[in-house]
Amino acid sequence: MRKENSTNLENEVQINASCGMAYTLDLIGGRWKPTILWRLLNNGSLRYSKLRKSMPNISERILILQLRELENDGLVNRIIYPEVPPRVEYKLTELGLKLEPVLRLLSD
């Protein structure tokens, strides 16, 4: 975790505020976020367990962390069904769906 008053953080905030490409790459960048977004784009909504099984090399901790970041950034919705046992599904938001052309270009 970085200090709130670090020069590095200030630079990142300034760049992301002034450059749409940098902001988008910050949202979808990383090792696992593009894969998560791609799986959700191609499958609609996925239960947590199915998403986890589709990426056998990701740890549970990292998957949860990445999903929370994507949810906080408004790209993924987490839907909890009040059942026993509880069922959780993830799907792309409207904003997440707008990334389809970018994700398809990156995939190609």
Buried (B, 14 or more C-beta within 10 A) or exposed (E): EEEEEEEEEEEBEEEBEEEEEBEEEBBBEBEBBBBBBBBBBEBEBBBBEEBBEBBEEBEEEBBEEBBEBBBEBEBBBEEEEEEEEEEBBBBBBEEBEEBEEBBEEEEE
